[in-house]
Amino acid sequence: MSKRVVISGYYGFGNFGDEAILALLIERLKKMGLEVVVLSSNPRKTSMDYFVNSIQSFDFFQVTGLIKQSDVLISGGGSLLQDVTSLKSLFYYLWVIMTALRYKKKVIVFAQGIGPINNKIAKFITCKVLKKCSYVSVRDAKSCDLMQSMKIDADLLCDPIFSLSFNGKKQKGVVGIQLRDFPTMNDTLLNKLARQIVKDFFDKKIKIFSLQDSIDLEVCKKFRQILLSLNPNIQTELLYDLSNAQVISEISGLEYMIAMRFHALVIALKSGVKSVAINYDAKVEKIAIEAGIPIISMDACEDFDSVFYQLKTLNENNLKNFADSHVFDWTNIDKILIEQ
């Protein structure tokens, strides 16, 4: 009888990055002959998309019963254990882990971005819970530092999306813009960015990407209208309701990419797409600095002429080499999954 693995994370919400990580993880587990069940906010869609069993994340009775009858819990990837989004969310993901520990199940914390955790009680509980897990892995240095401060053994791994393999067909003359709503999103940024695109890329096709429609779509629509108000003849296309494969295919085929979301940049860099990062979050700033690509801040204080000059002079092979230097290490995760 094969082992049953339960996956807990931000799944079923239509967020490209999280769904792409889930697809990778499921593929790996299935190849190992393991039975997979995913906790999802939209279990029907998750089941149909990935051909796995799935149950409602917030059906606490059903989740408890499932974990009790399983062998391993994988928590992650993504940024689950933090209280910036909400304290309630942090306590939910901790509850799932605590439930698995209560029934003496193995728990793998999978390449998470952990923290910030500002609430002292939440931080104390997180520390106690993580110390009891079978294996903890994080995806960035800040999370690693936090684990060290809590005296928790944790491996620093790259983001799992770096291990994706794909071949995009390049389309010269196509520029991608990927935006999301956020508390620091503002009209100054949108207007300044639109003016620069109309100035530098008036003769190119502009594809505007919504990668989580509930959060991205409205600001993407707004940006498209600003572009058209500045130049009614500029060629634009709004892309939304995309599958993982469609997102990867579209982004990997671009000539240029200007993006907010971390995983949009990862796909672009892996494909050698010349990119600019819009810095709404520390993880975006970090990958931009490491990759040597230009950065636009949310207050748009930069000289955009200079930023776009840097963008055009980037070396595609250098971007690919940067992405290829990140290799996800499955060794310790595999070891726990195959242990009797």
Secondary structure, DSSP 8 states (H G I E B T S, - for coil): ---EEEEESS-SS--HHHHHHHHHHHHHHHHTT-EEEEEESSHHHHHHHHTSEEEETT-HHHHHHHHHT-SEEEEEEES-S-SSS-HHHHHHHHHHHHHHHHTT-EEEEEEE-------HHHHHHHHHHHTTSSEEEESSHHHHHHHHHTT---EE---GGGG--------TTEEEEE----TT--HHHHHHHHHHHHHHSTTSEEEEE-SSHHHHHHHHHHHHHHHHHH-TTS-EEEE-S--HHHHHHHHHT-SEEEESSHHHHHHHHHTT-EEEEEESSHHHHHHHHHHT--EEETT--S-HHHHHHHHHT--HHHHHHHHHT-----HHHHHHHH--
